Amino acid sequence: MLGFVSFQIYRQIDLYYNLKEQYNEIEKRKKELNDEILKRNQVLLDLKNRLADEGVIINGEEFQQMDLYNFP
């Protein structure tokens, strides 16, 4: 009986540490993905700003170019 109880306690402790390790790995991956999303959003913002400097405006999914021959 004592062996069974000891085994169950060991099993619960082992399960706890395994779940804690998995959680830490998932949190690390989540942070990496969030950093990647921030980098991509920054690239998109820089691209929009560069296009705006050239006279191209992105309005949703539509492009509008401002030049001498194309008045809105």
C-alpha positions as semicolon CSV with decimal commas, in nm:
position;residue;x (nm);y (nm);z (nm)
1;M;0,000;0,000;0,000
2;L;0,279;0,241;0,088
3;G;0,450;0,165;-0,244
4;F;0,133;0,249;-0,437
5;V;0,090;0,583;-0,257
6;S;0,457;0,668;-0,313
7;F;0,423;0,586;-0,683
8;Q;0,114;0,806;-0,718
9;I;0,287;1,097;-0,545
10;Y;0,592;1,055;-0,771
11;R;0,367;1,038;-1,077
12;Q;0,185;1,360;-0,983
13;I;0,512;1,546;-0,919
14;D;0,657;1,422;-1,248
15;L;0,342;1,526;-1,434
16;Y;0,360;1,872;-1,274
17;Y;0,718;1,929;-1,387
18;N;0,645;1,800;-1,738
19;L;0,347;2,035;-1,772
20;K;0,550;2,325;-1,634
21;E;0,823;2,259;-1,892
22;Q;0,568;2,242;-2,175
23;Y;0,411;2,567;-2,056
24;N;0,748;2,743;-2,053
25;E;0,823;2,620;-2,407
26;I;0,484;2,742;-2,530
27;E;0,535;3,082;-2,366
28;K;0,879;3,109;-2,527
29;R;0,733;3,024;-2,869
30;K;0,450;3,273;-2,814
31;K;0,703;3,548;-2,739
32;E;0,902;3,460;-3,054
33;L;0,587;3,472;-3,267
34;N;0,479;3,805;-3,116
35;D;0,823;3,949;-3,193
36;E;0,794;3,823;-3,551
37;I;0,449;3,982;-3,585
38;L;0,583;4,314;-3,455
39;K;0,870;4,304;-3,706
40;R;0,633;4,232;-3,995
41;N;0,396;4,509;-3,888
42;Q;0,691;4,750;-3,870
43;V;0,797;4,650;-4,223
44;L;0,442;4,709;-4,349
45;L;0,426;5,048;-4,178
46;D;0,763;5,149;-4,325
47;L;0,646;5,039;-4,670
48;K;0,323;5,239;-4,638
49;N;0,523;5,545;-4,531
50;R;0,765;5,509;-4,823
51;L;0,475;5,470;-5,064
52;A;0,302;5,773;-4,914
53;D;0,620;5,975;-4,970
54;E;0,603;5,874;-5,337
55;G;0,237;5,976;-5,360
56;V;0,075;5,633;-5,332
57;I;-0,194;5,601;-5,069
58;I;-0,317;5,261;-4,950
59;N;-0,684;5,286;-4,859
60;G;-0,780;4,945;-4,722
61;E;-0,712;4,713;-5,015
62;E;-0,727;4,991;-5,273
63;F;-0,429;5,189;-5,401
64;Q;-0,464;5,554;-5,489
65;Q;-0,182;5,736;-5,665
66;M;-0,163;6,111;-5,655
67;D;0,013;6,268;-5,953
68;L;-0,045;6,544;-6,207
69;Y;-0,259;6,328;-6,435
70;N;-0,464;6,144;-6,175
71;F;-0,672;6,373;-5,957
72;P;-0,915;6,206;-5,715
